[in-house]
Amino acid sequence: MPKTLAAEGFSLAIEYYREEDGRWLADIAALPGVTAYGRTKKQATAAVQALALRLIADRLEHGEALSGPMNVSFIAA
């Protein structure tokens, strides 16, 4: 993902992996470091989406985005 977020819409693909112990790992490759675990796929999805939105909010607070409307969607892969 570029350092500056566009004031347009963008989609973030979520990739899933299942650990040997049954936990789910959800990862958004476009946002390095945005990875979360959950006991279920649903929990991992919620956790990784929340983490991604926190990162986006942090970037907005630090002026790394253009002003105007922004649409964010998540695509489960």
mmCIF file of the N, C-alpha and C atoms, coordinates in Angstrom:
data_MODEL
# 
_entry.id   MODEL 
# 
loop_
_atom_site.group_PDB 
_atom_site.id 
_atom_site.type_symbol 
_atom_site.label_atom_id 
_atom_site.label_alt_id 
_atom_site.label_comp_id 
_atom_site.label_asym_id 
_atom_site.label_entity_id 
_atom_site.label_seq_id 
_atom_site.pdbx_PDB_ins_code 
_atom_site.Cartn_x 
_atom_site.Cartn_y 
_atom_site.Cartn_z 
_atom_site.occupancy 
_atom_site.B_iso_or_equiv 
_atom_site.pdbx_formal_charge 
_atom_site.auth_seq_id 
_atom_site.auth_comp_id 
_atom_site.auth_asym_id 
_atom_site.auth_atom_id 
_atom_site.pdbx_PDB_model_num 
ATOM 1   N N  . MET A 1 1  ? 0.839   -1.165  0.000  1.00 0.00 ? 1  MET A N  1 
ATOM 2   C CA . MET A 1 1  ? 0.000   0.000   0.000  1.00 0.00 ? 1  MET A CA 1 
ATOM 3   C C  . MET A 1 1  ? 0.886   1.229   0.000  1.00 0.00 ? 1  MET A C  1 
ATOM 4   N N  . PRO A 1 2  ? 0.558   2.215   -0.822 1.00 0.00 ? 2  PRO A N  1 
ATOM 5   C CA . PRO A 1 2  ? 1.380   3.421   -0.850 1.00 0.00 ? 2  PRO A CA 1 
ATOM 6   C C  . PRO A 1 2  ? 1.289   4.147   0.487  1.00 0.00 ? 2  PRO A C  1 
ATOM 7   N N  . LYS A 1 3  ? 2.290   4.981   0.763  1.00 0.00 ? 3  LYS A N  1 
ATOM 8   C CA . LYS A 1 3  ? 2.334   5.701   2.026  1.00 0.00 ? 3  LYS A CA 1 
ATOM 9   C C  . LYS A 1 3  ? 1.125   6.616   2.170  1.00 0.00 ? 3  LYS A C  1 
ATOM 10  N N  . THR A 1 4  ? 0.688   7.244   1.080  1.00 0.00 ? 4  THR A N  1 
ATOM 11  C CA . THR A 1 4  ? -0.466  8.123   1.119  1.00 0.00 ? 4  THR A CA 1 
ATOM 12  C C  . THR A 1 4  ? -1.686  7.370   0.640  1.00 0.00 ? 4  THR A C  1 
ATOM 13  N N  . LEU A 1 5  ? -2.727  7.357   1.476  1.00 0.00 ? 5  LEU A N  1 
ATOM 14  C CA . LEU A 1 5  ? -3.972  6.702   1.108  1.00 0.00 ? 5  LEU A CA 1 
ATOM 15  C C  . LEU A 1 5  ? -4.775  7.634   0.215  1.00 0.00 ? 5  LEU A C  1 
ATOM 16  N N  . ALA A 1 6  ? -5.376  7.098   -0.810 1.00 0.00 ? 6  ALA A N  1 
ATOM 17  C CA . ALA A 1 6  ? -6.198  7.900   -1.707 1.00 0.00 ? 6  ALA A CA 1 
ATOM 18  C C  . ALA A 1 6  ? -7.539  8.177   -1.060 1.00 0.00 ? 6  ALA A C  1 
ATOM 19  N N  . ALA A 1 7  ? -8.185  9.261   -1.472 1.00 0.00 ? 7  ALA A N  1 
ATOM 20  C CA . ALA A 1 7  ? -9.494  9.616   -0.946 1.00 0.00 ? 7  ALA A CA 1 
ATOM 21  C C  . ALA A 1 7  ? -10.584 8.838   -1.677 1.00 0.00 ? 7  ALA A C  1 
ATOM 22  N N  . GLU A 1 8  ? -10.230 7.780   -2.306 1.00 0.00 ? 8  GLU A N  1 
ATOM 23  C CA . GLU A 1 8  ? -11.166 6.949   -3.043 1.00 0.00 ? 8  GLU A CA 1 
ATOM 24  C C  . GLU A 1 8  ? -11.380 5.660   -2.259 1.00 0.00 ? 8  GLU A C  1 
ATOM 25  N N  . GLY A 1 9  ? -12.050 4.716   -2.903 1.00 0.00 ? 9  GLY A N  1 
ATOM 26  C CA . GLY A 1 9  ? -12.254 3.427   -2.267 1.00 0.00 ? 9  GLY A CA 1 
ATOM 27  C C  . GLY A 1 9  ? -11.121 2.478   -2.584 1.00 0.00 ? 9  GLY A C  1 
ATOM 28  N N  . PHE A 1 10 ? -10.870 1.565   -1.679 1.00 0.00 ? 10 PHE A N  1 
ATOM 29  C CA . PHE A 1 10 ? -9.909  0.516   -1.949 1.00 0.00 ? 10 PHE A CA 1 
ATOM 30  C C  . PHE A 1 10 ? -10.326 -0.724  -1.184 1.00 0.00 ? 10 PHE A C  1 
ATOM 31  N N  . SER A 1 11 ? -9.942  -1.855  -1.710 1.00 0.00 ? 11 SER A N  1 
ATOM 32  C CA . SER A 1 11 ? -10.291 -3.134  -1.102 1.00 0.00 ? 11 SER A CA 1 
ATOM 33  C C  . SER A 1 11 ? -9.040  -3.794  -0.553 1.00 0.00 ? 11 SER A C  1 
ATOM 34  N N  . LEU A 1 12 ? -9.183  -4.419  0.594  1.00 0.00 ? 12 LEU A N  1 
ATOM 35  C CA . LEU A 1 12 ? -8.074  -5.114  1.231  1.00 0.00 ? 12 LEU A CA 1 
ATOM 36  C C  . LEU A 1 12 ? -8.399  -6.595  1.278  1.00 0.00 ? 12 LEU A C  1 
ATOM 37  N N  . ALA A 1 13 ? -7.572  -7.386  0.631  1.00 0.00 ? 13 ALA A N  1 
ATOM 38  C CA . ALA A 1 13 ? -7.791  -8.833  0.609  1.00 0.00 ? 13 ALA A CA 1 
ATOM 39  C C  . ALA A 1 13 ? -7.279  -9.458  1.900  1.00 0.00 ? 13 ALA A C  1 
ATOM 40  N N  . ILE A 1 14 ? -8.104  -10.319 2.483  1.00 0.00 ? 14 ILE A N  1 
ATOM 41  C CA . ILE A 1 14 ? -7.722  -11.042 3.691  1.00 0.00 ? 14 ILE A CA 1 
ATOM 42  C C  . ILE A 1 14 ? -7.416  -12.473 3.298  1.00 0.00 ? 14 ILE A C  1 
ATOM 43  N N  . GLU A 1 15 ? -6.223  -12.933 3.654  1.00 0.00 ? 15 GLU A N  1 
ATOM 44  C CA . GLU A 1 15 ? -5.837  -14.315 3.401  1.00 0.00 ? 15 GLU A CA 1 
ATOM 45  C C  . GLU A 1 15 ? -5.883  -15.066 4.729  1.00 0.00 ? 15 GLU A C  1 
ATOM 46  N N  . TYR A 1 16 ? -6.285  -16.322 4.657  1.00 0.00 ? 16 TYR A N  1 
ATOM 47  C CA . TYR A 1 16 ? -6.445  -17.129 5.864  1.00 0.00 ? 16 TYR A CA 1 
ATOM 48  C C  . TYR A 1 16 ? -5.523  -18.337 5.849  1.00 0.00 ? 16 TYR A C  1 
ATOM 49  N N  . TYR A 1 17 ? -5.076  -18.693 7.032  1.00 0.00 ? 17 TYR A N  1 
ATOM 50  C CA . TYR A 1 17 ? -4.258  -19.880 7.225  1.00 0.00 ? 17 TYR A CA 1 
ATOM 51  C C  . TYR A 1 17 ? -4.765  -20.588 8.479  1.00 0.00 ? 17 TYR A C  1 
ATOM 52  N N  . ARG A 1 18 ? -4.750  -21.880 8.481  1.00 0.00 ? 18 ARG A N  1 
ATOM 53  C CA . ARG A 1 18 ? -5.182  -22.650 9.651  1.00 0.00 ? 18 ARG A CA 1 
ATOM 54  C C  . ARG A 1 18 ? -3.953  -23.268 10.288 1.00 0.00 ? 18 ARG A C  1 
ATOM 55  N N  . GLU A 1 19 ? -3.754  -22.985 11.558 1.00 0.00 ? 19 GLU A N  1 
ATOM 56  C CA . GLU A 1 19 ? -2.625  -23.524 12.302 1.00 0.00 ? 19 GLU A CA 1 
ATOM 57  C C  . GLU A 1 19 ? -2.913  -24.970 12.692 1.00 0.00 ? 19 GLU A C  1 
ATOM 58  N N  . GLU A 1 20 ? -1.875  -25.711 13.012 1.00 0.00 ? 20 GLU A N  1 
ATOM 59  C CA . GLU A 1 20 ? -2.040  -27.115 13.411 1.00 0.00 ? 20 GLU A CA 1 
ATOM 60  C C  . GLU A 1 20 ? -2.884  -27.259 14.677 1.00 0.00 ? 20 GLU A C  1 
ATOM 61  N N  . ASP A 1 21 ? -2.844  -26.257 15.547 1.00 0.00 ? 21 ASP A N  1 
ATOM 62  C CA . ASP A 1 21 ? -3.627  -26.322 16.778 1.00 0.00 ? 21 ASP A CA 1 
ATOM 63  C C  . ASP A 1 21 ? -5.078  -25.885 16.579 1.00 0.00 ? 21 ASP A C  1 
ATOM 64  N N  . GLY A 1 22 ? -5.467  -25.588 15.332 1.00 0.00 ? 22 GLY A N  1 
ATOM 65  C CA . GLY A 1 22 ? -6.843  -25.233 15.014 1.00 0.00 ? 22 GLY A CA 1 
ATOM 66  C C  . GLY A 1 22 ? -7.119  -23.743 14.954 1.00 0.00 ? 22 GLY A C  1 
ATOM 67  N N  . ARG A 1 23 ? -6.189  -22.919 15.445 1.00 0.00 ? 23 ARG A N  1 
ATOM 68  C CA . ARG A 1 23 ? -6.397  -21.470 15.380 1.00 0.00 ? 23 ARG A CA 1 
ATOM 69  C C  . ARG A 1 23 ? -6.367  -20.993 13.934 1.00 0.00 ? 23 ARG A C  1 
ATOM 70  N N  . TRP A 1 24 ? -7.044  -19.887 13.688 1.00 0.00 ? 24 TRP A N  1 
ATOM 71  C CA . TRP A 1 24 ? -7.038  -19.257 12.378 1.00 0.00 ? 24 TRP A CA 1 
ATOM 72  C C  . TRP A 1 24 ? -6.149  -18.030 12.409 1.00 0.00 ? 24 TRP A C  1 
ATOM 73  N N  . LEU A 1 25 ? -5.416  -17.807 11.335 1.00 0.00 ? 25 LEU A N  1 
ATOM 74  C CA . LEU A 1 25 ? -4.594  -16.629 11.158 1.00 0.00 ? 25 LEU A CA 1 
ATOM 75  C C  . LEU A 1 25 ? -5.167  -15.881 9.960  1.00 0.00 ? 25 LEU A C  1 
ATOM 76  N N  . ALA A 1 26 ? -5.452  -14.604 10.136 1.00 0.00 ? 26 ALA A N  1 
ATOM 77  C CA . ALA A 1 26 ? -5.927  -13.749 9.052  1.00 0.00 ? 26 ALA A CA 1 
ATOM 78  C C  . ALA A 1 26 ? -4.851  -12.705 8.787  1.00 0.00 ? 26 ALA A C  1 
ATOM 79  N N  . ASP A 1 27 ? -4.550  -12.479 7.511  1.00 0.00 ? 27 ASP A N  1 
ATOM 80  C CA . ASP A 1 27 ? -3.448  -11.595 7.135  1.00 0.00 ? 27 ASP A CA 1 
ATOM 81  C C  . ASP A 1 27 ? -3.887  -10.694 5.984  1.00 0.00 ? 27 ASP A C  1 
ATOM 82  N N  . ILE A 1 28 ? -3.483  -9.428  6.046  1.00 0.00 ? 28 ILE A N  1 
ATOM 83  C CA . ILE A 1 28 ? -3.721  -8.491  4.943  1.00 0.00 ? 28 ILE A CA 1 
ATOM 84  C C  . ILE A 1 28 ? -2.347  -8.117  4.392  1.00 0.00 ? 28 ILE A C  1 
ATOM 85  N N  . ALA A 1 29 ? -1.970  -8.738  3.294  1.00 0.00 ? 29 ALA A N  1 
ATOM 86  C CA . ALA A 1 29 ? -0.628  -8.557  2.722  1.00 0.00 ? 29 ALA A CA 1 
ATOM 87  C C  . ALA A 1 29 ? -0.357  -7.115  2.305  1.00 0.00 ? 29 ALA A C  1 
ATOM 88  N N  . ALA A 1 30 ? -1.397  -6.374  1.913  1.00 0.00 ? 30 ALA A N  1 
ATOM 89  C CA . ALA A 1 30 ? -1.209  -4.993  1.473  1.00 0.00 ? 30 ALA A CA 1 
ATOM 90  C C  . ALA A 1 30 ? -0.831  -4.061  2.626  1.00 0.00 ? 30 ALA A C  1 
ATOM 91  N N  . LEU A 1 31 ? -1.041  -4.537  3.861  1.00 0.00 ? 31 LEU A N  1 
ATOM 92  C CA . LEU A 1 31 ? -0.682  -3.755  5.046  1.00 0.00 ? 31 LEU A CA 1 
ATOM 93  C C  . LEU A 1 31 ? 0.276   -4.593  5.885  1.00 0.00 ? 31 LEU A C  1 
ATOM 94  N N  . PRO A 1 32 ? 1.564   -4.487  5.623  1.00 0.00 ? 32 PRO A N  1 
ATOM 95  C CA . PRO A 1 32 ? 2.539   -5.310  6.352  1.00 0.00 ? 32 PRO A CA 1 
ATOM 96  C C  . PRO A 1 32 ? 2.354   -5.204  7.862  1.00 0.00 ? 32 PRO A C  1 
ATOM 97  N N  . GLY A 1 33 ? 2.355   -6.360  8.511  1.00 0.00 ? 33 GLY A N  1 
ATOM 98  C CA . GLY A 1 33 ? 2.197   -6.408  9.949  1.00 0.00 ? 33 GLY A CA 1 
ATOM 99  C C  . GLY A 1 33 ? 0.759   -6.533  10.423 1.00 0.00 ? 33 GLY A C  1 
ATOM 100 N N  . VAL A 1 34 ? -0.191  -6.410  9.498  1.00 0.00 ? 34 VAL A N  1 
ATOM 101 C CA . VAL A 1 34 ? -1.601  -6.522  9.883  1.00 0.00 ? 34 VAL A CA 1 
ATOM 102 C C  . VAL A 1 34 ? -1.998  -7.988  9.770  1.00 0.00 ? 34 VAL A C  1 
ATOM 103 N N  . THR A 1 35 ? -1.810  -8.689  10.875 1.00 0.00 ? 35 THR A N  1 
ATOM 104 C CA . THR A 1 35 ? -2.073  -10.121 10.991 1.00 0.00 ? 35 THR A CA 1 
ATOM 105 C C  . THR A 1 35 ? -2.702  -10.360 12.352 1.00 0.00 ? 35 THR A C  1 
ATOM 106 N N  . ALA A 1 36 ? -3.689  -11.239 12.401 1.00 0.00 ? 36 ALA A N  1 
ATOM 107 C CA . ALA A 1 36 ? -4.352  -11.512 13.672 1.00 0.00 ? 36 ALA A CA 1 
ATOM 108 C C  . ALA A 1 36 ? -4.777  -12.970 13.747 1.00 0.00 ? 36 ALA A C  1 
ATOM 109 N N  . TYR A 1 37 ? -4.790  -13.490 14.969 1.00 0.00 ? 37 TYR A N  1 
ATOM 110 C CA . TYR A 1 37 ? -5.237  -14.852 15.232 1.00 0.00 ? 37 TYR A CA 1 
ATOM 111 C C  . TYR A 1 37 ? -6.634  -14.836 15.816 1.00 0.00 ? 37 TYR A C  1 
ATOM 112 N N  . GLY A 1 38 ? -7.330  -15.955 15.666 1.00 0.00 ? 38 GLY A N  1 
ATOM 113 C CA . GLY A 1 38 ? -8.611  -16.151 16.314 1.00 0.00 ? 38 GLY A CA 1 
ATOM 114 C C  . GLY A 1 38 ? -8.865  -17.632 16.492 1.00 0.00 ? 38 GLY A C  1 
ATOM 115 N N  . ARG A 1 39 ? -9.686  -17.983 17.494 1.00 0.00 ? 39 ARG A N  1 
ATOM 116 C CA . ARG A 1 39 ? -10.047 -19.389 17.673 1.00 0.00 ? 39 ARG A CA 1 
ATOM 117 C C  . ARG A 1 39 ? -10.895 -19.885 16.505 1.00 0.00 ? 39 ARG A C  1 
ATOM 118 N N  . THR A 1 40 ? -11.649 -18.941 15.913 1.00 0.00 ? 40 THR A N  1 
ATOM 119 C CA . THR A 1 40 ? -12.466 -19.266 14.740 1.00 0.00 ? 40 THR A CA 1 
ATOM 120 C C  . THR A 1 40 ? -12.075 -18.326 13.609 1.00 0.00 ? 40 THR A C  1 
ATOM 121 N N  . LYS A 1 41 ? -12.474 -18.681 12.408 1.00 0.00 ? 41 LYS A N  1 
ATOM 122 C CA . LYS A 1 41 ? -12.198 -17.820 11.252 1.00 0.00 ? 41 LYS A CA 1 
ATOM 123 C C  . LYS A 1 41 ? -12.891 -16.470 11.426 1.00 0.00 ? 41 LYS A C  1 
ATOM 124 N N  . LYS A 1 42 ? -14.089 -16.493 11.980 1.00 0.00 ? 42 LYS A N  1 
ATOM 125 C CA . LYS A 1 42 ? -14.846 -15.265 12.209 1.00 0.00 ? 42 LYS A CA 1 
ATOM 126 C C  . LYS A 1 42 ? -14.118 -14.339 13.187 1.00 0.00 ? 42 LYS A C  1 
ATOM 127 N N  . GLN A 1 43 ? -13.563 -14.909 14.266 1.00 0.00 ? 43 GLN A N  1 
ATOM 128 C CA . GLN A 1 43 ? -12.810 -14.102 15.233 1.00 0.00 ? 43 GLN A CA 1 
ATOM 129 C C  . GLN A 1 43 ? -11.548 -13.520 14.607 1.00 0.00 ? 43 GLN A C  1 
ATOM 130 N N  . ALA A 1 44 ? -10.853 -14.314 13.814 1.00 0.00 ? 44 ALA A N  1 
ATOM 131 C CA . ALA A 1 44 ? -9.642  -13.825 13.146 1.00 0.00 ? 44 ALA A CA 1 
ATOM 132 C C  . ALA A 1 44 ? -9.984  -12.708 12.164 1.00 0.00 ? 44 ALA A C  1 
ATOM 133 N N  . THR A 1 45 ? -11.098 -12.859 11.463 1.00 0.00 ? 45 THR A N  1 
ATOM 134 C CA . THR A 1 45 ? -11.534 -11.832 10.515 1.00 0.00 ? 45 THR A CA 1 
ATOM 135 C C  . THR A 1 45 ? -11.824 -10.523 11.234 1.00 0.00 ? 45 THR A C  1 
ATOM 136 N N  . ALA A 1 46 ? -12.590 -10.583 12.311 1.00 0.00 ? 46 ALA A N  1 
ATOM 137 C CA . ALA A 1 46 ? -12.919 -9.371  13.067 1.00 0.00 ? 46 ALA A CA 1 
ATOM 138 C C  . ALA A 1 46 ? -11.660 -8.702  13.605 1.00 0.00 ? 46 ALA A C  1 
ATOM 139 N N  . ALA A 1 47 ? -10.736 -9.495  14.115 1.00 0.00 ? 47 ALA A N  1 
ATOM 140 C CA . ALA A 1 47 ? -9.508  -8.941  14.691 1.00 0.00 ? 47 ALA A CA 1 
ATOM 141 C C  . ALA A 1 47 ? -8.638  -8.279  13.630 1.00 0.00 ? 47 ALA A C  1 
ATOM 142 N N  . VAL A 1 48 ? -8.499  -8.889  12.476 1.00 0.00 ? 48 VAL A N  1 
ATOM 143 C CA . VAL A 1 48 ? -7.634  -8.312  11.446 1.00 0.00 ? 48 VAL A CA 1 
ATOM 144 C C  . VAL A 1 48 ? -8.282  -7.072  10.819 1.00 0.00 ? 48 VAL A C  1 
ATOM 145 N N  . GLN A 1 49 ? -9.604  -7.064  10.699 1.00 0.00 ? 49 GLN A N  1 
ATOM 146 C CA . GLN A 1 49 ? -10.279 -5.875  10.185 1.00 0.00 ? 49 GLN A CA 1 
ATOM 147 C C  . GLN A 1 49 ? -10.114 -4.710  11.152 1.00 0.00 ? 49 GLN A C  1 
ATOM 148 N N  . ALA A 1 50 ? -10.278 -4.967  12.449 1.00 0.00 ? 50 ALA A N  1 
ATOM 149 C CA . ALA A 1 50 ? -10.108 -3.918  13.451 1.00 0.00 ? 50 ALA A CA 1 
ATOM 150 C C  . ALA A 1 50 ? -8.685  -3.369  13.435 1.00 0.00 ? 50 ALA A C  1 
ATOM 151 N N  . LEU A 1 51 ? -7.714  -4.250  13.315 1.00 0.00 ? 51 LEU A N  1 
ATOM 152 C CA . LEU A 1 51 ? -6.315  -3.831  13.266 1.00 0.00 ? 51 LEU A CA 1 
ATOM 153 C C  . LEU A 1 51 ? -6.043  -2.978  12.025 1.00 0.00 ? 51 LEU A C  1 
ATOM 154 N N  . ALA A 1 52 ? -6.583  -3.387  10.888 1.00 0.00 ? 52 ALA A N  1 
ATOM 155 C CA . ALA A 1 52 ? -6.404  -2.618  9.650  1.00 0.00 ? 52 ALA A CA 1 
ATOM 156 C C  . ALA A 1 52 ? -7.023  -1.231  9.787  1.00 0.00 ? 52 ALA A C  1 
ATOM 157 N N  . LEU A 1 53 ? -8.204  -1.155  10.364 1.00 0.00 ? 53 LEU A N  1 
ATOM 158 C CA . LEU A 1 53 ? -8.860  0.142   10.532 1.00 0.00 ? 53 LEU A CA 1 
ATOM 159 C C  . LEU A 1 53 ? -8.102  1.032   11.503 1.00 0.00 ? 53 LEU A C  1 
ATOM 160 N N  . ARG A 1 54 ? -7.495  0.442   12.536 1.00 0.00 ? 54 ARG A N  1 
ATOM 161 C CA . ARG A 1 54 ? -6.658  1.227   13.455 1.00 0.00 ? 54 ARG A CA 1 
ATOM 162 C C  . ARG A 1 54 ? -5.447  1.805   12.732 1.00 0.00 ? 54 ARG A C  1 
ATOM 163 N N  . LEU A 1 55 ? -4.828  0.992   11.875 1.00 0.00 ? 55 LEU A N  1 
ATOM 164 C CA . LEU A 1 55 ? -3.678  1.461   11.113 1.00 0.00 ? 55 LEU A CA 1 
ATOM 165 C C  . LEU A 1 55 ? -4.074  2.595   10.177 1.00 0.00 ? 55 LEU A C  1 
ATOM 166 N N  . ILE A 1 56 ? -5.202  2.438   9.494  1.00 0.00 ? 56 ILE A N  1 
ATOM 167 C CA . ILE A 1 56 ? -5.680  3.482   8.581  1.00 0.00 ? 56 ILE A CA 1 
ATOM 168 C C  . ILE A 1 56 ? -5.982  4.754   9.364  1.00 0.00 ? 56 ILE A C  1 
ATOM 169 N N  . ALA A 1 57 ? -6.636  4.624   10.525 1.00 0.00 ? 57 ALA A N  1 
ATOM 170 C CA . ALA A 1 57 ? -6.942  5.786   11.354 1.00 0.00 ? 57 ALA A CA 1 
ATOM 171 C C  . ALA A 1 57 ? -5.664  6.488   11.801 1.00 0.00 ? 57 ALA A C  1 
ATOM 172 N N  . ASP A 1 58 ? -4.646  5.718   12.175 1.00 0.00 ? 58 ASP A N  1 
ATOM 173 C CA . ASP A 1 58 ? -3.376  6.288   12.594 1.00 0.00 ? 58 ASP A CA 1 
ATOM 174 C C  . ASP A 1 58 ? -2.745  7.082   11.456 1.00 0.00 ? 58 ASP A C  1 
ATOM 175 N N  . ARG A 1 59 ? -2.809  6.531   10.262 1.00 0.00 ? 59 ARG A N  1 
ATOM 176 C CA . ARG A 1 59 ? -2.244  7.244   9.110  1.00 0.00 ? 59 ARG A CA 1 
ATOM 177 C C  . ARG A 1 59 ? -3.013  8.524   8.832  1.00 0.00 ? 59 ARG A C  1 
ATOM 178 N N  . LEU A 1 60 ? -4.338  8.484   8.974  1.00 0.00 ? 60 LEU A N  1 
ATOM 179 C CA . LEU A 1 60 ? -5.146  9.686   8.787  1.00 0.00 ? 60 LEU A CA 1 
ATOM 180 C C  . LEU A 1 60 ? -4.770  10.751  9.807  1.00 0.00 ? 60 LEU A C  1 
ATOM 181 N N  . GLU A 1 61 ? -4.598  10.349  11.059 1.00 0.00 ? 61 GLU A N  1 
ATOM 182 C CA . GLU A 1 61 ? -4.241  11.285  12.115 1.00 0.00 ? 61 GLU A CA 1 
ATOM 183 C C  . GLU A 1 61 ? -2.882  11.931  11.892 1.00 0.00 ? 61 GLU A C  1 
ATOM 184 N N  . HIS A 1 62 ? -2.013  11.252  11.177 1.00 0.00 ? 62 HIS A N  1 
ATOM 185 C CA . HIS A 1 62 ? -0.675  11.780  10.920 1.00 0.00 ? 62 HIS A CA 1 
ATOM 186 C C  . HIS A 1 62 ? -0.556  12.410  9.535  1.00 0.00 ? 62 HIS A C  1 
ATOM 187 N N  . GLY A 1 63 ? -1.691  12.706  8.922  1.00 0.00 ? 63 GLY A N  1 
ATOM 188 C CA . GLY A 1 63 ? -1.692  13.427  7.654  1.00 0.00 ? 63 GLY A CA 1 
ATOM 189 C C  . GLY A 1 63 ? -1.209  12.621  6.463  1.00 0.00 ? 63 GLY A C  1 
ATOM 190 N N  . GLU A 1 64 ? -1.304  11.321  6.526  1.00 0.00 ? 64 GLU A N  1 
ATOM 191 C CA . GLU A 1 64 ? -0.835  10.486  5.430  1.00 0.00 ? 64 GLU A CA 1 
ATOM 192 C C  . GLU A 1 64 ? -1.974  10.088  4.484  1.00 0.00 ? 64 GLU A C  1 
ATOM 193 N N  . ALA A 1 65 ? -3.034  10.883  4.463  1.00 0.00 ? 65 ALA A N  1 
ATOM 194 C CA . ALA A 1 65 ? -4.153  10.592  3.569  1.00 0.00 ? 65 ALA A CA 1 
ATOM 195 C C  . ALA A 1 65 ? -4.718  11.902  3.042  1.00 0.00 ? 65 ALA A C  1 
ATOM 196 N N  . LEU A 1 66 ? -5.331  11.829  1.895  1.00 0.00 ? 66 LEU A N  1 
ATOM 197 C CA . LEU A 1 66 ? -5.995  12.985  1.322  1.00 0.00 ? 66 LEU A CA 1 
ATOM 198 C C  . LEU A 1 66 ? -7.332  13.176  2.024  1.00 0.00 ? 66 LEU A C  1 
ATOM 199 N N  . SER A 1 67 ? -7.799  14.421  2.064  1.00 0.00 ? 67 SER A N  1 
ATOM 200 C CA . SER A 1 67 ? -9.104  14.661  2.669  1.00 0.00 ? 67 SER A CA 1 
ATOM 201 C C  . SER A 1 67 ? -10.199 14.222  1.711  1.00 0.00 ? 67 SER A C  1 
ATOM 202 N N  . GLY A 1 68 ? -11.365 14.028  2.239  1.00 0.00 ? 68 GLY A N  1 
ATOM 203 C CA . GLY A 1 68 ? -12.502 13.621  1.422  1.00 0.00 ? 68 GLY A CA 1 
ATOM 204 C C  . GLY A 1 68 ? -12.976 12.252  1.827  1.00 0.00 ? 68 GLY A C  1 
ATOM 205 N N  . PRO A 1 69 ? -14.045 11.801  1.172  1.00 0.00 ? 69 PRO A N  1 
ATOM 206 C CA . PRO A 1 69 ? -14.617 10.508  1.538  1.00 0.00 ? 69 PRO A CA 1 
ATOM 207 C C  . PRO A 1 69 ? -13.678 9.342   1.209  1.00 0.00 ? 69 PRO A C  1 
ATOM 208 N N  . MET A 1 70 ? -13.761 8.316   2.028  1.00 0.00 ? 70 MET A N  1 
ATOM 209 C CA . MET A 1 70 ? -12.937 7.134   1.810  1.00 0.00 ? 70 MET A CA 1 
ATOM 210 C C  . MET A 1 70 ? -13.810 5.905   2.066  1.00 0.00 ? 70 MET A C  1 
ATOM 211 N N  . ASN A 1 71 ? -13.784 4.974   1.158  1.00 0.00 ? 71 ASN A N  1 
ATOM 212 C CA . ASN A 1 71 ? -14.501 3.707   1.326  1.00 0.00 ? 71 ASN A CA 1 
ATOM 213 C C  . ASN A 1 71 ? -13.472 2.603   1.458  1.00 0.00 ? 71 ASN A C  1 
ATOM 214 N N  . VAL A 1 72 ? -13.625 1.790   2.494  1.00 0.00 ? 72 VAL A N  1 
ATOM 215 C CA . VAL A 1 72 ? -12.735 0.665   2.705  1.00 0.00 ? 72 VAL A CA 1 
ATOM 216 C C  . VAL A 1 72 ? -13.596 -0.592  2.714  1.00 0.00 ? 72 VAL A C  1 
ATOM 217 N N  . SER A 1 73 ? -13.187 -1.588  1.956  1.00 0.00 ? 73 SER A N  1 
ATOM 218 C CA . SER A 1 73 ? -13.884 -2.866  1.989  1.00 0.00 ? 73 SER A CA 1 
ATOM 219 C C  . SER A 1 73 ? -12.866 -3.974  2.151  1.00 0.00 ? 73 SER A C  1 
ATOM 220 N N  . PHE A 1 74 ? -13.345 -5.098  2.680  1.00 0.00 ? 74 PHE A N  1 
ATOM 221 C CA . PHE A 1 74 ? -12.490 -6.248  2.911  1.00 0.00 ? 74 PHE A CA 1 
ATOM 222 C C  . PHE A 1 74 ? -12.995 -7.393  2.039  1.00 0.00 ? 74 PHE A C  1 
ATOM 223 N N  . ILE A 1 75 ? -12.068 -8.120  1.436  1.00 0.00 ? 75 ILE A N  1 
ATOM 224 C CA . ILE A 1 75 ? -12.405 -9.265  0.587  1.00 0.00 ? 75 ILE A CA 1 
ATOM 225 C C  . ILE A 1 75 ? -11.782 -10.501 1.206  1.00 0.00 ? 75 ILE A C  1 
ATOM 226 N N  . ALA A 1 76 ? -12.614 -11.432 1.608  1.00 0.00 ? 76 ALA A N  1 
ATOM 227 C CA . ALA A 1 76 ? -12.106 -12.677 2.180  1.00 0.00 ? 76 ALA A CA 1 
ATOM 228 C C  . ALA A 1 76 ? -11.654 -13.581 1.055  1.00 0.00 ? 76 ALA A C  1 
ATOM 229 N N  . ALA A 1 77 ? -10.381 -13.971 1.104  1.00 0.00 ? 77 ALA A N  1 
ATOM 230 C CA . ALA A 1 77 ? -9.827  -14.813 0.041  1.00 0.00 ? 77 ALA A CA 1 
ATOM 231 C C  . ALA A 1 77 ? -9.961  -16.268 0.383  1.00 0.00 ? 77 ALA A C  1 
# 
